[in-house]
């Protein structure tokens, strides 16, 4: 009798185990199919391009990549903005994605991505032609600054140039005529590039704009990178000057005094 009960219980347990294994296999099968579907969606980038086209025909997709969020993809646009989209492109949101792991604090993943993009853009051809104000002695840091001639805070930052250079900071200027291509500021920036002494011309142009004086006489026109600089600023999504970009791609928008810049850079 006891042997019969033990055998029956053993059979029941064995059956239960088999059922559990079968259920687990079916569950894994469902998950595998879901993952395969997700991969298929992830590769179906035309859906995401089509979604961006529906938002605005003037927008262009620069890159598409995965995110830590299951089924959500980051879509970098030619405006410098990032959209987060479902794999089928039917849902999206614009904004900032944060990581919020226990014990690590908030991490701005969107900004980290944008820093990587900016750093890459700073290595491109458009950023290589610049007005360079070299550091005095050893170069301890290099800043790239998008600037305009008639921007008050650009003029204020430029007045800090002797201090920055003395601290070992090299400043590379890229043109950002805020009024756009073919504006009066665009013309002055182009003139500064074509001048016999570009740095001196740019310095005086900023001072004359500050003092409300007429611009300097134009030198002989030449090929210049002002339009390329402006296009780069738009690709980065910049909307104001001065805009300070570090080699790492980190962006410091607006004016900062030389002492604060040195402090942030860890320069004594």
C-alpha positions as YAML, in Angstrom:
chain: A
units: angstrom
residues:
- id: 1
  name: UNK
  ca: [0.00, 0.00, 0.00]
- id: 2
  name: UNK
  ca: [2.75, 2.39, 1.02]
- id: 3
  name: UNK
  ca: [4.73, 1.41, -2.07]
- id: 4
  name: UNK
  ca: [1.70, 2.19, -4.25]
- id: 5
  name: UNK
  ca: [1.28, 5.66, -2.72]
- id: 6
  name: UNK
  ca: [4.99, 6.45, -3.15]
- id: 7
  name: UNK
  ca: [4.89, 5.32, -6.76]
- id: 8
  name: UNK
  ca: [1.79, 7.38, -7.48]
- id: 9
  name: UNK
  ca: [3.36, 10.46, -5.89]
- id: 10
  name: UNK
  ca: [6.54, 9.91, -7.87]
- id: 11
  name: UNK
  ca: [4.54, 9.66, -11.09]
- id: 12
  name: UNK
  ca: [2.61, 12.85, -10.23]
- id: 13
  name: UNK
  ca: [5.81, 14.74, -9.46]
- id: 14
  name: UNK
  ca: [7.44, 13.49, -12.65]
- id: 15
  name: UNK
  ca: [4.40, 14.53, -14.68]
- id: 16
  name: UNK
  ca: [4.42, 17.93, -13.03]
- id: 17
  name: UNK
  ca: [8.10, 18.33, -13.85]
- id: 18
  name: UNK
  ca: [7.53, 17.40, -17.47]
- id: 19
  name: UNK
  ca: [4.64, 19.85, -17.70]
- id: 20
  name: UNK
  ca: [6.79, 22.60, -16.20]
- id: 21
  name: UNK
  ca: [9.59, 21.89, -18.67]
- id: 22
  name: UNK
  ca: [7.11, 21.93, -21.57]
- id: 23
  name: UNK
  ca: [5.61, 25.20, -20.34]
- id: 24
  name: UNK
  ca: [9.06, 26.71, -19.95]
- id: 25
  name: UNK
  ca: [9.97, 25.66, -23.50]
- id: 26
  name: UNK
  ca: [6.77, 27.21, -24.83]
- id: 27
  name: UNK
  ca: [7.52, 30.42, -22.85]
- id: 28
  name: UNK
  ca: [11.07, 30.56, -24.21]
- id: 29
  name: UNK
  ca: [9.67, 29.97, -27.68]
- id: 30
  name: UNK
  ca: [7.29, 32.91, -27.34]
- id: 31
  name: UNK
  ca: [10.07, 35.15, -26.04]
- id: 32
  name: UNK
  ca: [12.35, 34.06, -28.87]
- id: 33
  name: UNK
  ca: [9.67, 34.87, -31.42]
- id: 34
  name: UNK
  ca: [9.17, 38.26, -29.78]
- id: 35
  name: UNK
  ca: [12.90, 38.96, -29.90]
- id: 36
  name: UNK
  ca: [13.06, 37.88, -33.53]
- id: 37
  name: UNK
  ca: [10.17, 40.21, -34.29]
- id: 38
  name: UNK
  ca: [11.94, 43.03, -32.47]
- id: 39
  name: UNK
  ca: [15.13, 42.44, -34.46]
- id: 40
  name: UNK
  ca: [13.10, 42.45, -37.65]
- id: 41
  name: UNK
  ca: [11.52, 45.75, -36.64]
- id: 42
  name: UNK
  ca: [14.91, 47.17, -35.67]
- id: 43
  name: UNK
  ca: [16.20, 46.36, -39.14]
- id: 44
  name: UNK
  ca: [13.12, 47.83, -40.78]
- id: 45
  name: UNK
  ca: [14.56, 51.35, -40.74]
- id: 46
  name: UNK
  ca: [12.42, 52.50, -43.68]
- id: 47
  name: UNK
  ca: [9.50, 52.58, -41.21]
- id: 48
  name: UNK
  ca: [11.39, 55.00, -39.01]
- id: 49
  name: UNK
  ca: [12.44, 57.14, -41.97]
- id: 50
  name: UNK
  ca: [8.81, 57.19, -43.11]
- id: 51
  name: UNK
  ca: [7.70, 58.24, -39.63]
- id: 52
  name: UNK
  ca: [10.12, 61.19, -39.66]
- id: 53
  name: UNK
  ca: [8.85, 62.11, -43.14]
- id: 54
  name: UNK
  ca: [5.29, 62.22, -41.77]
- id: 55
  name: UNK
  ca: [6.39, 64.58, -39.00]
- id: 56
  name: UNK
  ca: [8.04, 67.07, -41.34]
- id: 57
  name: UNK
  ca: [9.22, 66.57, -44.90]
- id: 58
  name: UNK
  ca: [12.21, 68.82, -44.26]
- id: 59
  name: UNK
  ca: [13.65, 66.59, -41.55]
- id: 60
  name: UNK
  ca: [16.35, 64.06, -42.35]
- id: 61
  name: UNK
  ca: [17.53, 61.07, -40.35]
- id: 62
  name: UNK
  ca: [21.25, 61.12, -39.55]
- id: 63
  name: UNK
  ca: [21.55, 57.96, -37.46]
- id: 64
  name: UNK
  ca: [19.32, 55.32, -35.86]
- id: 65
  name: UNK
  ca: [20.48, 53.31, -32.89]
- id: 66
  name: UNK
  ca: [19.17, 51.21, -30.01]
- id: 67
  name: UNK
  ca: [18.52, 52.49, -26.48]
- id: 68
  name: UNK
  ca: [18.53, 50.74, -23.09]
- id: 69
  name: UNK
  ca: [14.70, 50.83, -23.21]
- id: 70
  name: UNK
  ca: [13.24, 47.67, -24.73]
- id: 71
  name: UNK
  ca: [11.81, 48.32, -28.20]
- id: 72
  name: UNK
  ca: [12.72, 52.03, -28.30]
- id: 73
  name: UNK
  ca: [15.17, 53.50, -30.81]
- id: 74
  name: UNK
  ca: [16.94, 56.84, -30.86]
- id: 75
  name: UNK
  ca: [16.72, 58.76, -34.11]
- id: 76
  name: UNK
  ca: [19.16, 61.63, -34.57]
- id: 77
  name: UNK
  ca: [17.89, 64.31, -36.95]
- id: 78
  name: UNK
  ca: [19.73, 66.80, -39.14]
- id: 79
  name: UNK
  ca: [18.57, 69.55, -36.76]
- id: 80
  name: UNK
  ca: [20.62, 68.03, -33.93]
- id: 81
  name: UNK
  ca: [17.45, 66.88, -32.16]
- id: 82
  name: UNK
  ca: [16.84, 63.32, -31.01]
- id: 83
  name: UNK
  ca: [13.55, 61.45, -31.24]
- id: 84
  name: UNK
  ca: [12.82, 58.21, -29.41]
- id: 85
  name: UNK
  ca: [10.66, 55.90, -31.54]
- id: 86
  name: UNK
  ca: [8.90, 52.61, -31.30]
- id: 87
  name: UNK
  ca: [10.29, 49.97, -33.66]
- id: 88
  name: UNK
  ca: [7.37, 50.38, -36.07]
- id: 89
  name: UNK
  ca: [7.67, 54.19, -36.10]
- id: 90
  name: UNK
  ca: [4.05, 54.69, -35.02]
- id: 91
  name: UNK
  ca: [4.89, 56.23, -31.65]
- id: 92
  name: UNK
  ca: [7.65, 58.61, -30.58]
- id: 93
  name: UNK
  ca: [8.57, 61.16, -27.99]
- id: 94
  name: UNK
  ca: [11.03, 64.03, -27.98]
- id: 95
  name: UNK
  ca: [12.99, 64.95, -24.92]
- id: 96
  name: UNK
  ca: [15.66, 63.64, -22.59]
- id: 97
  name: UNK
  ca: [16.26, 60.03, -21.61]
- id: 98
  name: UNK
  ca: [17.77, 59.44, -18.19]
- id: 99
  name: UNK
  ca: [19.30, 56.39, -16.58]
- id: 100
  name: UNK
  ca: [18.17, 56.00, -12.96]
- id: 101
  name: UNK
  ca: [19.94, 52.97, -11.52]
- id: 102
  name: UNK
  ca: [20.05, 52.38, -7.79]
- id: 103
  name: UNK
  ca: [23.06, 54.03, -6.21]
- id: 104
  name: UNK
  ca: [24.26, 55.75, -9.39]
- id: 105
  name: UNK
  ca: [22.14, 58.90, -9.53]
- id: 106
  name: UNK
  ca: [20.57, 60.32, -12.66]
- id: 107
  name: UNK
  ca: [22.60, 60.10, -15.87]
- id: 108
  name: UNK
  ca: [21.50, 62.13, -18.89]
- id: 109
  name: UNK
  ca: [21.85, 59.56, -21.68]
- id: 110
  name: UNK
  ca: [20.63, 62.00, -24.33]
- id: 111
  name: UNK
  ca: [23.36, 64.50, -23.52]
- id: 112
  name: UNK
  ca: [26.02, 61.76, -23.49]
- id: 113
  name: UNK
  ca: [24.90, 60.71, -26.97]
- id: 114
  name: UNK
  ca: [24.97, 64.30, -28.18]
- id: 115
  name: UNK
  ca: [28.46, 64.78, -26.77]
- id: 116
  name: UNK
  ca: [29.66, 61.84, -28.83]
- id: 117
  name: UNK
  ca: [28.07, 63.32, -31.97]
- id: 118
  name: UNK
  ca: [29.55, 66.77, -31.32]
- id: 119
  name: UNK
  ca: [33.02, 65.34, -30.71]
- id: 120
  name: UNK
  ca: [32.80, 63.52, -34.03]
- id: 121
  name: UNK
  ca: [31.61, 66.66, -35.82]
- id: 122
  name: UNK
  ca: [34.52, 68.62, -34.36]
- id: 123
  name: UNK
  ca: [36.83, 66.23, -36.22]
- id: 124
  name: UNK
  ca: [35.09, 66.91, -39.54]
- id: 125
  name: UNK
  ca: [36.38, 69.13, -42.33]
- id: 126
  name: UNK
  ca: [34.04, 72.04, -41.55]
- id: 127
  name: UNK
  ca: [35.50, 72.50, -38.06]
- id: 128
  name: UNK
  ca: [39.13, 72.45, -39.15]
- id: 129
  name: UNK
  ca: [39.14, 75.95, -40.67]
- id: 130
  name: UNK
  ca: [38.95, 78.33, -37.72]
- id: 131
  name: UNK
  ca: [40.27, 81.58, -36.29]
- id: 132
  name: UNK
  ca: [42.84, 80.33, -33.79]
- id: 133
  name: UNK
  ca: [43.86, 82.41, -30.78]
- id: 134
  name: UNK
  ca: [46.79, 80.42, -29.42]
- id: 135
  name: UNK
  ca: [47.64, 79.91, -25.78]
- id: 136
  name: UNK
  ca: [50.62, 81.71, -24.31]
- id: 137
  name: UNK
  ca: [53.25, 79.02, -23.83]
- id: 138
  name: UNK
  ca: [51.95, 75.50, -23.12]
- id: 139
  name: UNK
  ca: [48.48, 74.70, -24.43]
- id: 140
  name: UNK
  ca: [46.60, 73.22, -21.49]
- id: 141
  name: UNK
  ca: [43.16, 73.11, -23.12]
- id: 142
  name: UNK
  ca: [41.42, 73.90, -26.38]
- id: 143
  name: UNK
  ca: [37.95, 75.38, -26.76]
- id: 144
  name: UNK
  ca: [35.92, 75.69, -29.93]
- id: 145
  name: UNK
  ca: [33.53, 78.63, -29.77]
- id: 146
  name: UNK
  ca: [30.73, 79.40, -32.21]
- id: 147
  name: UNK
  ca: [30.67, 83.18, -32.38]
- id: 148
  name: UNK
  ca: [29.02, 86.17, -34.03]
- id: 149
  name: UNK
  ca: [30.34, 89.73, -34.36]
- id: 150
  name: UNK
  ca: [27.29, 91.63, -33.09]
- id: 151
  name: UNK
  ca: [26.45, 89.34, -30.17]
- id: 152
  name: UNK
  ca: [27.01, 91.18, -26.87]
- id: 153
  name: UNK
  ca: [28.10, 88.10, -24.94]
- id: 154
  name: UNK
  ca: [30.39, 87.05, -27.80]
- id: 155
  name: UNK
  ca: [32.04, 90.46, -27.51]
- id: 156
  name: UNK
  ca: [32.23, 90.04, -23.73]
- id: 157
  name: UNK
  ca: [33.84, 86.61, -24.05]
- id: 158
  name: UNK
  ca: [36.29, 87.93, -26.65]
- id: 159
  name: UNK
  ca: [37.39, 90.60, -24.19]
- id: 160
  name: UNK
  ca: [38.50, 87.70, -21.94]
- id: 161
  name: UNK
  ca: [40.83, 86.37, -24.68]
- id: 162
  name: UNK
  ca: [44.09, 87.71, -23.17]
- id: 163
  name: UNK
  ca: [43.22, 86.06, -19.83]
- id: 164
  name: UNK
  ca: [42.25, 82.77, -21.49]
- id: 165
  name: UNK
  ca: [45.42, 82.65, -23.56]
- id: 166
  name: UNK
  ca: [47.53, 83.52, -20.51]
- id: 167
  name: UNK
  ca: [45.90, 80.59, -18.66]
- id: 168
  name: UNK
  ca: [47.01, 78.24, -21.43]
- id: 169
  name: UNK
  ca: [43.66, 78.02, -23.21]
- id: 170
  name: UNK
  ca: [43.61, 77.99, -27.00]
- id: 171
  name: UNK
  ca: [40.39, 79.34, -28.50]
- id: 172
  name: UNK
  ca: [39.22, 78.27, -31.95]
- id: 173
  name: UNK
  ca: [36.40, 80.38, -33.39]
- id: 174
  name: UNK
  ca: [33.80, 79.04, -35.79]
- id: 175
  name: UNK
  ca: [31.33, 81.46, -37.40]
- id: 176
  name: UNK
  ca: [27.69, 81.46, -36.40]
- id: 177
  name: UNK
  ca: [25.97, 84.45, -38.03]
- id: 178
  name: UNK
  ca: [22.70, 84.25, -36.10]
- id: 179
  name: UNK
  ca: [20.83, 86.30, -38.73]
- id: 180
  name: UNK
  ca: [21.63, 83.59, -41.26]
- id: 181
  name: UNK
  ca: [23.40, 83.21, -44.55]
- id: 182
  name: UNK
  ca: [23.89, 86.42, -46.58]
- id: 183
  name: UNK
  ca: [23.13, 88.58, -43.53]
- id: 184
  name: UNK
  ca: [25.27, 91.59, -42.64]
- id: 185
  name: UNK
  ca: [27.02, 89.63, -39.86]
- id: 186
  name: UNK
  ca: [27.73, 86.83, -42.35]
- id: 187
  name: UNK
  ca: [29.44, 89.39, -44.61]
- id: 188
  name: UNK
  ca: [31.57, 90.78, -41.76]
- id: 189
  name: UNK
  ca: [32.64, 87.28, -40.71]
- id: 190
  name: UNK
  ca: [33.56, 86.45, -44.32]
- id: 191
  name: UNK
  ca: [35.54, 89.71, -44.50]
- id: 192
  name: UNK
  ca: [37.36, 88.76, -41.30]
- id: 193
  name: UNK
  ca: [38.37, 85.44, -42.81]
- id: 194
  name: UNK
  ca: [39.68, 87.06, -45.99]
- id: 195
  name: UNK
  ca: [41.56, 89.85, -44.23]
- id: 196
  name: UNK
  ca: [45.36, 90.04, -44.25]
- id: 197
  name: UNK
  ca: [45.30, 89.53, -40.46]
- id: 198
  name: UNK
  ca: [42.08, 87.57, -39.78]
- id: 199
  name: UNK
  ca: [42.37, 87.57, -35.98]
- id: 200
  name: UNK
  ca: [42.97, 91.30, -35.73]
- id: 201
  name: UNK
  ca: [40.15, 92.03, -38.18]
- id: 202
  name: UNK
  ca: [37.74, 89.85, -36.18]
- id: 203
  name: UNK
  ca: [38.77, 91.51, -32.93]
- id: 204
  name: UNK
  ca: [38.23, 95.00, -34.35]
- id: 205
  name: UNK
  ca: [34.96, 93.98, -36.02]
- id: 206
  name: UNK
  ca: [33.57, 92.85, -32.65]
- id: 207
  name: UNK
  ca: [34.71, 96.07, -31.00]
- id: 208
  name: UNK
  ca: [33.22, 98.26, -33.75]
- id: 209
  name: UNK
  ca: [29.92, 96.37, -33.55]
- id: 210
  name: UNK
  ca: [29.95, 96.89, -29.77]
- id: 211
  name: UNK
  ca: [30.61, 100.62, -30.23]
- id: 212
  name: UNK
  ca: [27.92, 100.90, -32.95]
- id: 213
  name: UNK
  ca: [30.47, 101.96, -35.54]
- id: 214
  name: UNK
  ca: [30.30, 101.15, -39.25]
- id: 215
  name: UNK
  ca: [32.04, 97.93, -40.27]
- id: 216
  name: UNK
  ca: [35.57, 97.94, -41.58]
- id: 217
  name: UNK
  ca: [36.22, 98.19, -45.31]
- id: 218
  name: UNK
  ca: [35.96, 94.80, -46.95]
- id: 219
  name: UNK
  ca: [39.14, 93.11, -48.17]
- id: 220
  name: UNK
  ca: [39.28, 91.26, -51.46]
- id: 221
  name: UNK
  ca: [36.70, 88.48, -51.35]
- id: 222
  name: UNK
  ca: [37.94, 84.93, -51.01]
- id: 223
  name: UNK
  ca: [36.67, 81.42, -50.42]
- id: 224
  name: UNK
  ca: [35.68, 81.19, -46.77]
- id: 225
  name: UNK
  ca: [34.18, 78.61, -44.39]
- id: 226
  name: UNK
  ca: [31.45, 80.80, -42.88]
- id: 227
  name: UNK
  ca: [28.57, 78.98, -44.59]
- id: 228
  name: UNK
  ca: [30.06, 75.61, -43.61]
- id: 229
  name: UNK
  ca: [30.44, 76.77, -40.00]
- id: 230
  name: UNK
  ca: [26.83, 77.92, -39.98]
- id: 231
  name: UNK
  ca: [25.63, 74.59, -41.39]
- id: 232
  name: UNK
  ca: [27.60, 72.78, -38.68]
- id: 233
  name: UNK
  ca: [25.95, 74.88, -35.98]
- id: 234
  name: UNK
  ca: [22.54, 73.90, -37.32]
- id: 235
  name: UNK
  ca: [23.46, 70.22, -37.44]
- id: 236
  name: UNK
  ca: [24.43, 70.47, -33.78]
- id: 237
  name: UNK
  ca: [21.14, 72.12, -32.93]
- id: 238
  name: UNK
  ca: [22.77, 75.29, -31.61]
- id: 239
  name: UNK
  ca: [20.45, 78.26, -31.21]
- id: 240
  name: UNK
  ca: [22.58, 80.92, -29.55]
- id: 241
  name: UNK
  ca: [26.05, 82.40, -29.21]
- id: 242
  name: UNK
  ca: [28.55, 82.08, -27.81]
- id: 243
  name: UNK
  ca: [28.44, 78.29, -27.76]
- id: 244
  name: UNK
  ca: [31.54, 76.67, -26.27]
- id: 245
  name: UNK
  ca: [32.33, 73.11, -27.33]
- id: 246
  name: UNK
  ca: [35.02, 71.02, -25.63]
- id: 247
  name: UNK
  ca: [37.08, 68.35, -27.37]
- id: 248
  name: UNK
  ca: [34.94, 65.80, -25.52]
- id: 249
  name: UNK
  ca: [31.82, 67.18, -27.21]
- id: 250
  name: UNK
  ca: [30.50, 68.74, -24.00]
- id: 251
  name: UNK
  ca: [28.59, 71.97, -24.67]
- id: 252
  name: UNK
  ca: [28.71, 75.09, -22.51]
- id: 253
  name: UNK
  ca: [26.08, 77.50, -23.87]
- id: 254
  name: UNK
  ca: [26.50, 81.20, -23.24]
- id: 255
  name: UNK
  ca: [29.15, 83.46, -21.74]
- id: 256
  name: UNK
  ca: [31.53, 82.36, -19.01]
- id: 257
  name: UNK
  ca: [34.33, 84.49, -17.50]
- id: 258
  name: UNK
  ca: [37.88, 83.26, -17.94]
- id: 259
  name: UNK
  ca: [38.20, 82.28, -14.28]
- id: 260
  name: UNK
  ca: [35.12, 80.06, -14.43]
- id: 261
  name: UNK
  ca: [36.30, 78.45, -17.67]
- id: 262
  name: UNK
  ca: [39.67, 77.68, -16.09]
- id: 263
  name: UNK
  ca: [37.96, 76.26, -13.00]
- id: 264
  name: UNK
  ca: [35.76, 73.95, -15.08]
- id: 265
  name: UNK
  ca: [38.78, 72.82, -17.09]
- id: 266
  name: UNK
  ca: [40.80, 72.17, -13.94]
- id: 267
  name: UNK
  ca: [43.43, 74.73, -14.89]
- id: 268
  name: UNK
  ca: [45.16, 76.76, -12.17]
...
